[in-house]
Amino acid sequence: FAYSSDEEIPNYSDVEEMIFHEDPSLDEHKI
């Protein structure tokens, strides 16, 4: 995931954390 705006990077971190909490199986796909 490459973003032109640095503002999107920290935002993605929060989303990633939510996803991992929602579906631990995604850990296999280590983004």
C-alpha positions as a Markdown table, in Angstrom:
| # | Residue | x | y | z |
|---|---|---|---|---|
| 1 | Phe | 0.0 | 0.0 | 0.0 |
| 2 | Ala | 1.7 | 3.2 | -1.2 |
| 3 | Tyr | 0.1 | 6.6 | -0.5 |
| 4 | Ser | 1.1 | 9.9 | -1.9 |
| 5 | Ser | -0.2 | 11.7 | 1.2 |
| 6 | Asp | 1.7 | 10.9 | 4.4 |
| 7 | Glu | -1.6 | 11.6 | 6.2 |
| 8 | Glu | -3.0 | 8.3 | 4.9 |
| 9 | Ile | -0.2 | 6.2 | 6.4 |
| 10 | Pro | -1.1 | 6.6 | 10.1 |
| 11 | Asn | -4.8 | 6.3 | 9.1 |
| 12 | Tyr | -4.1 | 2.9 | 7.5 |
| 13 | Ser | -2.4 | 1.8 | 10.7 |
| 14 | Asp | -5.6 | 2.2 | 12.6 |
| 15 | Val | -7.6 | 0.4 | 9.9 |
| 16 | Glu | -5.1 | -2.5 | 9.9 |
| 17 | Glu | -5.3 | -2.8 | 13.7 |
| 18 | Met | -9.1 | -3.0 | 13.5 |
| 19 | Ile | -9.0 | -5.6 | 10.7 |
| 20 | Phe | -6.6 | -7.8 | 12.7 |
| 21 | His | -8.9 | -7.6 | 15.7 |
| 22 | Glu | -11.9 | -8.4 | 13.6 |
| 23 | Asp | -10.3 | -11.4 | 11.7 |
| 24 | Pro | -7.0 | -12.8 | 13.3 |
| 25 | Ser | -6.8 | -15.2 | 10.3 |
| 26 | Leu | -5.6 | -12.3 | 8.2 |
| 27 | Asp | -2.3 | -12.5 | 10.1 |
| 28 | Glu | -1.3 | -15.1 | 7.5 |
| 29 | His | -1.5 | -12.5 | 4.8 |
| 30 | Lys | 1.0 | -10.3 | 6.7 |
| 31 | Ile | 0.5 | -7.0 | 4.7 |
